[in-house]
Amino acid sequence: IVQLTYPNVNILLTGGFAQFMQSFPRQCTIVGSNPILTPQAEPSAQEKSQRHALFRTNSTLMEPVEIFPHLYLGNALTAACMQDLQRLGITAILNVSSTCKNHFTSNFLYKNIPVDDSHNTLLSNWFSDAITFIDEVKGAGGKTLVHCHAGVSRSATICIAYVMYSRHASLDTAFEFVKSRRSEISPNAGFMHQLLEFEKEQEDKRRHLSPLSPLSPPCSPPCRFFSVSSSFCSSMDTGVSSPYSTPFSSPTALTSPMVAFT
């Protein structure tokens, strides 16, 4: 355990300094043979001004994460980095916000979903349009970046809905799959409820199309804790999936459990 003192507050690092250095390498440096913590370089006044003007945040840039080969999840900063967008082969950008700008309209195909990150926002009204947009870009051989302001709630919700629809996955499985790609995701309670309703709608549609096929039972418990099976992750990566989602026979504890409220 390494003890730090920052403005008179004692902080204990779980896992010790080695784990901290592995998780936050930019906040560490090596002096001789002894690693010591150093504060992250202070951004210049110009960088601060640009960040506030464009994004109203001091967040550092993080690369978009790959959900599928044709689908990436990011934030407002990543959507403004032309170099990364071109390097990843992004051809279309789905902007799930009412405040983020479309910076490269002459270079990428844009679609806007002008919503706020509020539990009262009916983001589910846009699920169909978003899924259609992503699939159309995929069909044209392109790749879509889905982003909002922080890449945590709105854009994550769209990606989860897309996984549920395209892979016939349950909410639990889709949530954990996206979270395994971007651990920061945290859709607000309203969006989680809408995803739960979307899951029920998808089950009803599949039941109507194939009444004799086995389907997952309706979500009845108030909370559900599930983890992702290795076989499902494999099907996600390869694009091959079972036509129906099946609940796990024995729920297991998660390192970061997902709770769905009904």
C-alpha positions as CSV (number, residue, x, y, z in Angstrom):
1,I,0.0,0.0,0.0
2,V,1.3,3.4,-0.9
3,Q,0.1,6.4,1.1
4,L,-0.3,9.7,-0.6
5,T,-1.0,13.1,0.8
6,Y,-3.0,15.5,-1.3
7,P,-4.4,18.6,0.1
8,N,-4.2,17.1,3.6
9,V,-6.2,14.1,2.6
10,N,-4.7,10.7,3.1
11,I,-5.3,8.2,0.2
12,L,-4.6,4.5,0.4
13,L,-3.9,2.8,-3.0
14,T,-5.6,-0.6,-3.2
15,G,-3.2,-3.0,-4.9
16,G,-0.1,-0.8,-4.1
17,F,2.0,1.4,-6.3
18,A,2.6,-1.2,-9.0
19,Q,-1.1,-1.5,-9.8
20,F,-1.4,2.3,-9.7
21,M,1.5,2.7,-12.1
22,Q,0.0,0.1,-14.5
23,S,-3.4,1.8,-14.4
24,F,-2.2,5.4,-14.6
25,P,1.2,5.4,-16.3
26,R,1.0,9.1,-17.3
27,Q,0.9,10.1,-13.7
28,C,4.1,8.2,-12.9
29,T,7.7,8.5,-13.9
30,I,10.9,6.6,-13.2
31,V,13.8,8.5,-11.4
32,G,16.8,6.3,-11.3
33,S,15.6,2.9,-10.2
34,N,12.8,4.2,-8.0
35,P,9.4,5.1,-9.5
36,I,7.7,8.1,-8.0
37,L,4.4,9.8,-8.6
38,T,4.4,13.1,-10.4
39,P,1.4,15.2,-11.2
40,Q,0.1,15.0,-14.8
41,A,1.5,17.8,-17.0
42,E,-0.6,20.9,-16.6
43,P,-2.3,21.8,-19.9
44,S,-1.3,25.2,-21.4
45,A,-3.7,28.1,-21.2
46,Q,-4.4,27.7,-24.9
47,E,-5.3,24.0,-24.4
48,K,-7.6,24.8,-21.5
49,S,-9.3,27.5,-23.5
50,Q,-9.8,25.2,-26.5
51,R,-11.2,22.4,-24.3
52,H,-13.7,24.6,-22.6
53,A,-14.7,26.3,-25.8
54,L,-15.3,23.0,-27.7
55,F,-16.3,20.6,-24.9
56,R,-16.9,22.5,-21.7
57,T,-14.6,20.0,-20.0
58,N,-10.9,19.5,-19.0
59,S,-11.1,15.7,-19.9
60,T,-8.1,14.2,-21.5
61,L,-8.3,12.7,-25.0
62,M,-9.1,9.0,-25.1
63,E,-9.2,6.9,-28.2
64,P,-12.6,5.4,-29.4
65,V,-13.1,1.8,-28.4
66,E,-14.1,-0.9,-30.8
67,I,-17.5,-2.5,-30.1
68,F,-17.6,-4.3,-33.4
69,P,-15.3,-3.9,-36.4
70,H,-17.8,-1.5,-37.9
71,L,-18.8,0.3,-34.6
72,Y,-16.9,2.4,-32.2
73,L,-17.8,4.2,-29.0
74,G,-16.2,7.5,-27.9
75,N,-16.8,11.0,-26.5
76,A,-16.8,14.6,-27.7
77,L,-13.0,14.8,-27.6
78,T,-12.4,11.7,-29.7
79,A,-15.0,12.9,-32.2
80,A,-12.9,16.1,-32.7
81,C,-9.6,14.2,-33.4
82,M,-9.3,13.9,-37.2
83,Q,-6.1,11.9,-37.0
84,D,-7.6,9.1,-34.9
85,L,-10.8,9.1,-36.9
86,Q,-8.9,8.6,-40.1
87,R,-6.5,6.1,-38.6
88,L,-9.4,3.9,-37.4
89,G,-11.2,4.2,-40.8
90,I,-14.3,5.9,-39.4
91,T,-16.6,7.1,-42.2
92,A,-19.7,8.1,-40.2
93,I,-20.4,9.8,-36.9
94,L,-23.5,9.4,-34.8
95,N,-23.7,12.4,-32.5
96,V,-26.0,11.6,-29.5
97,S,-26.1,15.0,-27.9
98,S,-27.8,18.4,-28.2
99,T,-24.5,20.4,-27.5
100,C,-21.6,18.6,-29.2
101,K,-20.5,20.1,-32.5
102,N,-20.1,18.3,-35.8
103,H,-16.5,19.3,-36.6
104,F,-15.8,17.6,-40.0
105,T,-19.0,17.7,-42.0
106,S,-17.1,17.6,-45.3
107,N,-15.2,14.5,-44.3
108,F,-17.7,12.3,-42.5
109,L,-21.4,11.3,-42.8
110,Y,-23.2,12.7,-39.7
111,K,-26.4,11.9,-38.0
112,N,-27.6,13.8,-35.0
113,I,-29.7,12.6,-32.1
114,P,-30.3,15.9,-30.2
115,V,-31.0,14.6,-26.7
116,D,-29.9,15.5,-23.2
117,D,-28.5,13.1,-20.6
118,S,-31.6,13.1,-18.4
119,H,-33.7,10.3,-17.0
120,N,-36.7,12.0,-18.6
121,T,-35.2,11.8,-22.1
122,L,-36.9,9.3,-24.4
123,L,-33.8,8.0,-26.1
124,S,-35.6,4.8,-27.0
125,N,-37.5,6.8,-29.6
126,W,-34.3,7.0,-31.5
127,F,-33.2,3.4,-31.2
128,S,-34.6,2.4,-34.6
129,D,-33.1,5.3,-36.4
130,A,-29.7,4.8,-34.8
131,I,-29.6,1.1,-35.6
132,T,-30.7,1.7,-39.2
133,F,-27.9,4.3,-39.6
134,I,-25.2,2.1,-38.2
135,D,-26.3,-0.9,-40.4
136,E,-26.5,1.3,-43.5
137,V,-23.0,2.5,-43.0
138,K,-21.8,-1.1,-42.4
139,G,-23.6,-2.2,-45.6
140,A,-21.6,0.5,-47.5
141,G,-18.4,-0.9,-46.1
142,G,-17.9,2.0,-43.6
143,K,-17.5,2.4,-39.8
144,T,-19.5,4.4,-37.4
145,L,-18.3,6.3,-34.3
146,V,-21.1,6.8,-31.7
147,H,-20.4,9.6,-29.2
148,C,-22.0,12.0,-26.8
149,H,-20.3,14.4,-24.4
150,A,-18.5,11.9,-22.1
151,G,-19.2,8.6,-23.9
152,V,-20.7,7.2,-20.8
153,S,-24.5,7.4,-20.9
154,R,-26.2,8.4,-24.1
155,S,-23.9,7.0,-26.7
156,A,-23.3,3.9,-24.5
157,T,-27.1,3.3,-24.4
158,I,-27.2,3.4,-28.2
159,C,-24.4,0.9,-28.5
160,I,-26.1,-1.4,-26.0
161,A,-29.4,-1.2,-27.9
162,Y,-27.5,-2.0,-31.1
163,V,-25.8,-5.1,-29.6
164,M,-29.2,-6.3,-28.2
165,Y,-30.8,-5.9,-31.7
166,S,-28.0,-7.1,-33.9
167,R,-27.0,-10.1,-31.8
168,H,-30.4,-11.0,-30.3
169,A,-28.7,-10.4,-26.9
170,S,-30.3,-9.9,-23.5
171,L,-29.8,-6.5,-21.8
172,D,-27.5,-8.1,-19.2
173,T,-25.3,-9.7,-21.8
174,A,-25.2,-6.6,-24.1
175,F,-24.4,-4.3,-21.1
176,E,-21.5,-6.4,-19.9
177,F,-20.2,-6.8,-23.5
178,V,-20.1,-3.0,-24.1
179,K,-18.7,-2.5,-20.6
180,S,-15.9,-4.9,-21.3
181,R,-14.9,-2.6,-24.2
182,R,-15.4,0.7,-22.3
183,S,-15.5,0.2,-18.5
184,E,-16.6,3.8,-17.9
185,I,-20.1,3.3,-19.3
186,S,-23.0,4.2,-17.0
187,P,-26.4,4.8,-18.6
188,N,-28.7,6.8,-16.4
189,A,-31.6,5.1,-14.7
190,G,-34.1,6.3,-17.2
191,F,-32.1,4.9,-20.1
192,M,-31.7,1.6,-18.3
193,H,-35.4,1.3,-17.9
194,Q,-35.9,2.1,-21.6
195,L,-33.3,-0.6,-22.5
196,L,-35.3,-3.1,-20.4
197,E,-38.5,-2.2,-22.3
198,F,-36.5,-2.6,-25.5
199,E,-35.4,-6.0,-24.5
200,K,-39.1,-7.1,-23.9
201,E,-40.1,-5.6,-27.2
202,Q,-37.4,-7.6,-29.0
203,E,-38.4,-10.8,-27.2
204,D,-42.1,-10.3,-28.2
205,K,-41.1,-9.8,-31.8
206,R,-39.0,-12.9,-31.9
207,R,-41.8,-14.9,-30.2
208,H,-44.3,-13.6,-32.7
209,L,-42.0,-14.6,-35.7
210,S,-41.1,-18.0,-34.3
211,P,-43.7,-19.1,-31.7
212,L,-42.2,-22.6,-31.3
213,S,-38.6,-21.4,-30.7
214,P,-37.2,-21.3,-27.1
215,L,-36.9,-17.8,-25.8
216,S,-35.7,-16.2,-22.7
217,P,-38.5,-15.8,-20.1
218,P,-39.7,-12.3,-19.3
219,C,-37.7,-10.3,-16.8
220,S,-39.5,-10.8,-13.5
221,P,-36.9,-10.4,-10.7
222,P,-36.4,-6.9,-9.5
223,C,-32.6,-7.2,-10.0
224,R,-30.5,-9.5,-12.2
225,F,-26.8,-10.2,-12.0
226,F,-25.2,-12.0,-14.9
227,S,-21.8,-12.3,-16.5
228,V,-20.9,-12.8,-20.1
229,S,-20.2,-16.3,-21.3
230,S,-17.0,-16.9,-23.2
231,S,-19.0,-18.4,-26.1
232,F,-21.1,-15.3,-26.4
233,C,-18.0,-13.0,-26.4
234,S,-16.6,-15.3,-29.2
235,S,-19.8,-14.9,-31.2
236,M,-19.7,-11.2,-30.7
237,D,-16.2,-10.9,-32.1
238,T,-16.8,-13.2,-35.0
239,G,-20.2,-11.8,-35.9
240,V,-21.8,-15.3,-35.5
241,S,-24.5,-15.5,-33.0
242,S,-27.3,-17.7,-31.7
243,P,-30.7,-16.6,-33.0
244,Y,-31.9,-16.2,-29.4
245,S,-30.5,-15.0,-26.1
246,T,-30.5,-17.5,-23.3
247,P,-30.2,-16.6,-19.6
248,F,-27.3,-18.2,-17.7
249,S,-28.2,-21.2,-15.6
250,S,-26.5,-19.9,-12.5
251,P,-25.8,-16.2,-12.1
252,T,-22.3,-15.4,-11.0
253,A,-20.8,-12.5,-9.2
254,L,-19.4,-9.7,-11.4
255,T,-16.4,-7.5,-10.8
256,S,-18.7,-4.6,-11.9
257,P,-22.3,-6.0,-11.7
258,M,-25.1,-4.6,-13.8
259,V,-28.4,-4.0,-12.0
260,A,-31.5,-3.8,-14.1
261,F,-34.6,-2.4,-12.4
262,T,-38.1,-3.5,-13.3
